């Protein structure tokens, strides 16, 4: 279905995007309040939801929390069109895994490992920003073009640029909305009240997280050198001495005794098998450099900036070694066999 809205379009026509075809009209889908909000006292839950809606809009008219006030009605209308177009792409391409509200709980999510991303905390794994920071818009665009190899997240590089940029904006709407909802619900739960005068401070705080990310690109401490066999050998030494092998194993396969933990969403996770050749955050040297420097948000993988910034060449040596290890199978180098740990913890049987 093509997406074209003319100036005379009404909200009723927009709503038809979310209704079933035919004579019987169904209710349009809605963003669901998080379980955290639903657990609040009814009056507080209503207050939190109203505050979130005032800043992030509704499914029928979404708004990005960090958008500047439009200079004219024309600008406002153009922005609404972009977000509605992004919403259409999302409902066609993304909702099956990531869910209507961006909670990572779409219809097929329970059958996938790793689980689809839950956007609502503003946490994205593969970013070019420091650990704990929000992603840059360019990071999300790069993920859509690249996909996440070895997972259910495909590449969307064949989509028109307009579609990719619009759907990224819509993902930002869901992420910023979810983060604000989380902050307000946490305050309401802890204080057993939500003071109206304090709400703008939470809005500003969430907005600042995303605005800071735009200026927080992690740049290499030194220019990328030629990645030589000598650097590979030095990288292996660093891999064994700087703590990498504790999780990834001395052979890079991740088959260490305790290599399983929980991510920020409560799902089982483990360090990657580097020999698989499937580096989720990208295969280019700069991608690996940033994983080493920044870590992986939401996972037990820490950043090594504080421990390695005084020896910047070691970072490139590690990049050389990781690339060497990840290319072994492509080059036909034999990789020692080993027991494969389960990807997820087994589900415990429950008594009937």
Backbone torsions as a table, in degrees:
resi	resn	phi	psi	omega
1	UNK	NA	123.7	178.3
2	UNK	-75.1	160.3	-176.0
3	UNK	-119.8	110.0	178.4
4	UNK	-143.8	122.2	179.4
5	UNK	-121.9	125.1	178.5
6	UNK	-96.4	171.2	-172.5
7	UNK	-60.9	-22.8	-178.6
8	UNK	-88.5	4.2	-177.2
9	UNK	-62.6	138.6	177.5
10	UNK	-104.8	164.8	177.0
11	UNK	-61.4	-29.4	178.7
12	UNK	-63.5	-38.2	178.3
13	UNK	-69.7	-38.8	176.2
14	UNK	-60.6	-41.4	-178.3
15	UNK	-61.5	-26.2	-178.0
16	UNK	-64.8	-19.1	175.3
17	UNK	-59.8	-25.7	-173.0
18	UNK	-110.6	11.4	179.5
19	UNK	-109.8	158.2	-179.5
20	UNK	-72.3	149.9	177.9
21	UNK	-73.7	158.6	-179.8
22	UNK	106.8	-172.9	-175.9
23	UNK	-77.1	-31.9	-177.9
24	UNK	-80.6	120.9	178.4
25	UNK	-91.2	137.0	177.1
26	UNK	-108.1	164.3	179.1
27	UNK	-68.8	139.1	176.8
28	UNK	-65.6	151.6	177.8
29	UNK	-65.4	157.2	-179.4
30	UNK	-132.0	152.5	168.1
31	UNK	-69.1	131.0	-179.6
32	UNK	-90.4	141.7	171.8
33	UNK	-65.9	145.2	179.3
34	UNK	-65.4	161.4	176.8
35	UNK	-60.0	-32.7	178.3
36	UNK	-60.0	-41.5	178.2
37	UNK	-71.4	-42.4	-178.9
38	UNK	-62.0	-25.1	179.9
39	UNK	-80.3	-10.0	178.8
40	UNK	-74.3	163.5	171.0
41	UNK	-58.7	144.3	-173.9
42	UNK	-50.2	-43.6	-178.2
43	UNK	-64.9	-40.9	178.7
44	UNK	-68.1	-41.2	178.3
45	UNK	-59.4	-42.5	178.6
46	UNK	-63.7	-40.9	-179.4
47	UNK	-65.5	-43.9	179.0
48	UNK	-62.8	-47.4	-178.3
49	UNK	-62.2	-39.1	178.7
50	UNK	-65.5	-40.3	179.6
51	UNK	-66.3	-40.0	178.7
52	UNK	-66.4	-43.7	-179.3
53	UNK	-63.4	-36.7	-179.5
54	UNK	-62.7	-30.5	-177.7
55	UNK	-98.3	-29.0	-173.9
56	UNK	-113.7	0.2	177.0
57	UNK	75.5	-157.9	-179.2
58	UNK	-129.8	174.9	176.5
59	UNK	-57.9	-37.8	-178.8
60	UNK	-73.3	-26.5	-179.1
61	UNK	-145.6	76.0	-178.1
62	UNK	-70.7	150.2	177.4
63	UNK	-134.1	144.4	175.1
64	UNK	-91.4	126.4	-174.6
65	UNK	-57.9	-34.6	-176.2
66	UNK	-92.2	3.6	177.3
67	UNK	-66.6	138.2	174.2
68	UNK	-71.8	156.9	177.4
69	UNK	-61.5	126.3	-179.1
70	UNK	-61.8	146.0	-177.4
71	UNK	-78.7	-19.6	-178.1
72	UNK	-153.2	167.5	176.1
73	UNK	-63.0	-33.8	179.0
74	UNK	-64.3	-44.7	177.9
75	UNK	-62.9	-41.0	179.4
76	UNK	-61.3	-44.9	-179.0
77	UNK	-65.3	-40.7	179.5
78	UNK	-63.2	-39.2	179.5
79	UNK	-67.4	-39.9	176.8
80	UNK	-60.8	-40.2	178.7
81	UNK	-62.5	-43.0	-179.7
82	UNK	-61.1	-46.4	-178.6
83	UNK	-68.2	-35.4	176.8
84	UNK	-68.0	-37.2	177.1
85	UNK	-66.3	-42.7	176.5
86	UNK	-60.8	-37.9	177.9
87	UNK	-63.7	-40.7	179.1
88	UNK	-63.1	-43.9	177.9
89	UNK	-62.1	-43.3	-179.8
90	UNK	-60.9	-45.7	-178.1
91	UNK	-66.8	-23.6	179.7
92	UNK	-89.5	-37.4	-169.4
93	UNK	-109.1	-24.0	-165.5
94	UNK	-119.9	-27.6	-169.5
95	UNK	-64.1	-27.8	-178.2
96	UNK	-59.9	-32.7	179.4
97	UNK	-101.6	-46.1	-170.7
98	UNK	-90.3	-10.0	175.7
99	UNK	80.7	157.7	-177.1
100	UNK	-59.6	-40.8	-176.4
101	UNK	-92.3	3.1	-177.6
102	UNK	76.4	24.6	-177.0
103	UNK	-88.7	4.2	179.6
104	UNK	70.0	20.4	-175.4
105	UNK	-126.1	47.0	176.3
106	UNK	-68.9	175.9	-174.1
107	UNK	-56.6	-29.8	-176.9
108	UNK	-103.1	-0.3	-170.4
109	UNK	-60.6	-38.0	-174.2
110	UNK	-66.3	-16.3	-179.3
111	UNK	-96.4	4.6	-173.7
112	UNK	-110.7	145.0	170.7
113	UNK	-138.4	128.1	-6.2
114	UNK	-67.4	161.2	-178.8
115	UNK	-66.8	150.0	175.3
116	UNK	-59.7	152.5	-176.7
117	UNK	-65.4	135.7	169.5
118	UNK	-94.6	112.0	-174.0
119	UNK	-77.2	-13.7	-160.0
120	UNK	-71.0	-11.2	175.4
121	UNK	-100.0	-1.5	-177.9
122	UNK	75.6	13.6	-177.5
123	UNK	-97.2	122.7	175.4
124	UNK	-127.8	136.1	-170.8
125	UNK	-69.6	-48.0	-166.8
126	UNK	-107.0	95.0	-175.1
127	UNK	-126.6	167.2	175.1
128	UNK	-102.8	15.0	-178.7
129	UNK	-111.4	162.4	-177.2
130	UNK	-61.1	159.5	-179.3
131	UNK	-54.8	133.8	-179.7
132	UNK	90.3	-11.4	-179.3
133	UNK	-86.6	164.2	175.0
134	UNK	-77.6	160.0	177.4
135	UNK	-76.4	155.5	167.4
136	UNK	-77.8	154.7	177.7
137	UNK	-56.1	-36.9	-180.0
138	UNK	-63.8	-29.1	177.7
139	UNK	-64.8	-42.3	-179.0
140	UNK	-69.4	-38.6	176.4
141	UNK	-62.0	-43.4	179.7
142	UNK	-61.9	-39.6	178.9
143	UNK	-63.1	-39.8	179.0
144	UNK	-67.0	-40.6	178.4
145	UNK	-68.0	-40.7	-173.6
146	UNK	-85.7	-33.3	-168.8
147	UNK	73.7	-179.3	175.9
148	UNK	-122.5	95.7	-174.7
149	UNK	-57.0	139.4	-179.5
150	UNK	86.1	2.0	176.8
151	UNK	-127.2	-176.4	179.3
152	UNK	-82.9	-1.5	-179.9
153	UNK	-82.8	108.4	-176.7
154	UNK	-84.3	172.1	170.7
155	UNK	-82.1	139.9	176.3
156	UNK	-113.7	30.0	-174.3
157	UNK	-63.1	-20.0	-179.4
158	UNK	-83.3	-8.8	176.6
159	UNK	-71.6	150.4	175.0
160	UNK	-59.4	148.0	179.4
161	UNK	-55.2	-38.1	180.0
162	UNK	-59.6	-41.1	179.7
163	UNK	-66.3	-44.2	-177.7
164	UNK	-64.2	-46.0	-178.2
165	UNK	-66.6	-37.5	-179.7
166	UNK	-69.4	-41.4	-177.9
167	UNK	-71.0	-31.0	173.9
168	UNK	-63.1	-42.1	177.0
169	UNK	-60.7	-39.1	-179.9
170	UNK	-69.6	-37.2	174.8
171	UNK	-62.0	-38.1	176.4
172	UNK	-63.8	-37.4	175.0
173	UNK	-57.9	-48.9	-178.2
174	UNK	-64.9	-40.2	-177.7
175	UNK	-68.3	-45.5	-179.5
176	UNK	-69.2	-37.9	176.0
177	UNK	-61.3	-46.6	-178.5
178	UNK	-64.3	-39.1	-179.7
179	UNK	-66.9	-41.6	177.4
180	UNK	-63.5	-42.4	178.3
181	UNK	-59.5	-43.0	179.9
182	UNK	-62.9	-45.2	-178.6
183	UNK	-64.1	-45.8	-178.6
184	UNK	-67.6	-40.6	-180.0
185	UNK	-66.3	-37.7	178.2
186	UNK	-63.6	-42.5	177.9
187	UNK	-64.7	-44.3	-179.7
188	UNK	-63.3	-38.5	-179.4
189	UNK	-69.7	-43.0	-176.9
190	UNK	-70.5	-39.7	-174.9
191	UNK	-97.8	-9.7	-176.3
192	UNK	59.9	25.2	174.0
193	UNK	-165.7	162.8	175.5
194	UNK	-135.3	107.6	-176.8
195	UNK	-78.2	122.3	-175.3
196	UNK	-55.3	-39.1	-177.5
197	UNK	-66.3	-18.8	-178.9
198	UNK	-88.0	-16.7	-174.5
199	UNK	-58.9	-43.7	178.7
200	UNK	-57.2	-30.3	178.2
201	UNK	-66.5	-39.3	176.9
202	UNK	-66.8	-40.5	177.9
203	UNK	-60.5	-45.6	180.0
204	UNK	-64.2	-39.9	-179.7
205	UNK	-61.7	-46.6	178.5
206	UNK	-63.9	-45.0	179.3
207	UNK	-59.7	-39.6	179.8
208	UNK	-63.5	-35.7	178.4
209	UNK	-56.0	-44.3	-176.4
210	UNK	-77.5	-35.0	178.7
211	UNK	-70.0	-36.9	178.1
212	UNK	-64.1	-34.9	-178.5
213	UNK	-61.0	-35.7	-177.7
214	UNK	-60.9	-24.9	-178.4
215	UNK	-110.3	19.0	-173.1
216	UNK	-117.9	31.1	179.4
217	UNK	-62.0	126.3	177.3
218	UNK	-78.2	114.3	178.4
219	UNK	-100.5	146.7	177.4
220	UNK	-59.1	143.7	178.7
221	UNK	-71.2	-26.8	176.6
222	UNK	-138.2	156.6	178.8
223	UNK	-60.2	151.8	178.2
224	UNK	-65.3	124.3	179.5
225	UNK	-89.4	177.8	170.6
226	UNK	-70.5	129.6	-175.5
227	UNK	-89.8	89.8	-171.5
228	UNK	-93.7	166.1	174.6
229	UNK	-57.7	-32.8	177.8
230	UNK	-63.3	-40.4	177.7
231	UNK	-67.7	-35.1	177.0
232	UNK	-59.7	-45.1	-179.1
233	UNK	-64.4	-43.0	177.6
234	UNK	-65.8	-35.3	178.6
235	UNK	-65.3	-37.3	177.5
236	UNK	-63.8	-41.5	178.3
237	UNK	-60.0	-43.0	179.5
238	UNK	-68.5	-37.6	179.4
239	UNK	-58.2	-39.2	-177.9
240	UNK	-81.3	-25.5	-173.3
241	UNK	-103.1	-17.4	-175.1
242	UNK	-98.9	3.0	175.8
243	UNK	104.3	-5.2	-178.0
244	UNK	-64.1	-39.6	-175.1
245	UNK	-71.4	-14.0	179.5
246	UNK	-60.2	-38.3	179.7
247	UNK	-103.0	-41.2	-175.1
248	UNK	-85.1	-8.5	-178.7
249	UNK	80.8	156.2	-179.5
250	UNK	-64.2	-26.1	179.4
251	UNK	-96.1	0.8	178.3
252	UNK	82.8	4.6	-174.6
253	UNK	-88.7	-9.7	178.2
254	UNK	77.2	17.2	-177.3
255	UNK	-95.4	52.8	177.4
256	UNK	-91.8	163.9	-171.8
257	UNK	-57.5	-44.3	-173.0
258	UNK	-112.2	26.8	-175.8
259	UNK	-79.5	67.9	169.6
260	UNK	-159.8	138.2	-178.4
261	UNK	-153.4	-160.8	179.4
262	UNK	-119.4	144.3	174.0
263	UNK	-92.3	-177.3	-176.2
264	UNK	-68.0	-12.7	179.1
265	UNK	-99.9	3.5	177.1
266	UNK	85.8	9.8	-179.3
267	UNK	-95.4	152.0	176.6
268	UNK	-66.0	141.5	179.9
269	UNK	-150.1	165.8	178.3
270	UNK	-155.7	162.7	179.5
271	UNK	-65.6	147.6	-174.6
272	UNK	-69.1	149.9	166.6
273	UNK	-82.3	100.7	-175.3
274	UNK	-65.5	-25.0	-178.6
275	UNK	-74.4	-10.3	-179.2
276	UNK	-69.0	-18.2	-177.4
277	UNK	77.5	6.2	-177.4
278	UNK	-111.7	83.2	179.0
279	UNK	-86.7	108.4	-169.2
280	UNK	-60.5	-31.6	-175.5
281	UNK	-90.2	8.6	179.1
282	UNK	120.1	152.5	-173.4
283	UNK	-101.3	-10.0	-176.7
284	UNK	-77.4	152.6	179.6
285	UNK	-53.1	-40.5	-179.1
286	UNK	-66.3	-32.0	177.2
287	UNK	-64.0	-45.1	-179.4
288	UNK	-68.0	-39.9	177.5
289	UNK	-54.8	-46.7	-177.6
290	UNK	-70.6	-31.4	175.0
291	UNK	-64.3	-38.8	-179.8
292	UNK	-70.0	-44.3	-178.3
293	UNK	-70.7	-46.0	-170.9
294	UNK	-94.4	-21.6	-170.3
295	UNK	78.1	-167.8	179.3
296	UNK	-125.1	112.0	-178.7
297	UNK	-53.8	141.7	175.0
298	UNK	78.2	-0.9	-178.1
299	UNK	-123.4	170.0	177.0
300	UNK	-72.0	-5.6	-178.6
301	UNK	-73.1	110.9	-177.6
302	UNK	-84.5	167.0	170.5
303	UNK	-87.3	150.7	-178.4
304	UNK	-112.2	19.8	-176.9
305	UNK	-60.1	-48.4	-174.9
306	UNK	-64.0	-32.9	-176.6
307	UNK	-89.6	-18.0	-174.6
308	UNK	-116.8	-7.1	-175.8
309	UNK	-66.1	-19.9	177.6
310	UNK	-81.9	-10.1	177.5
311	UNK	-135.0	69.1	-172.0
312	UNK	-60.3	-28.3	-179.7
313	UNK	-67.1	-27.0	178.2
314	UNK	-62.7	-33.5	179.6
315	UNK	-63.2	-46.2	178.8
316	UNK	-66.8	-33.1	175.9
317	UNK	-62.6	-42.5	177.6
318	UNK	-64.4	-39.6	176.0
319	UNK	-58.1	-45.5	179.4
320	UNK	-58.8	-43.4	-177.9
321	UNK	-68.5	-43.4	179.7
322	UNK	-61.7	-43.0	177.9
323	UNK	-62.4	-40.4	178.9
324	UNK	-62.9	-45.5	-179.8
325	UNK	-65.0	-42.5	-175.3
326	UNK	-72.2	-17.2	-179.2
327	UNK	-97.4	2.0	-175.1
328	UNK	-60.1	-45.0	-177.7
329	UNK	-66.0	-38.7	178.6
330	UNK	-63.4	-34.6	-178.4
331	UNK	-83.0	-3.2	179.2
332	UNK	82.3	12.0	177.7
333	UNK	-74.4	133.5	-179.4
334	UNK	-67.4	135.6	177.0
335	UNK	-110.5	125.1	-177.6
336	UNK	-55.3	139.8	178.5
337	UNK	-72.4	155.7	177.8
338	UNK	-164.7	160.8	179.3
339	UNK	-67.7	136.7	-180.0
340	UNK	-94.7	122.5	176.8
341	UNK	-72.4	150.8	177.4
342	UNK	-60.4	145.9	179.5
343	UNK	-70.4	-29.1	-178.6
344	UNK	-139.9	157.5	178.5
345	UNK	-67.0	140.5	179.5
346	UNK	-63.2	146.2	177.0
347	UNK	-77.4	126.1	-178.8
348	UNK	-72.8	136.9	178.2
349	UNK	-68.9	141.1	179.6
350	UNK	-114.3	143.6	-179.8
351	UNK	-72.2	141.9	177.6
352	UNK	-76.0	NA	NA
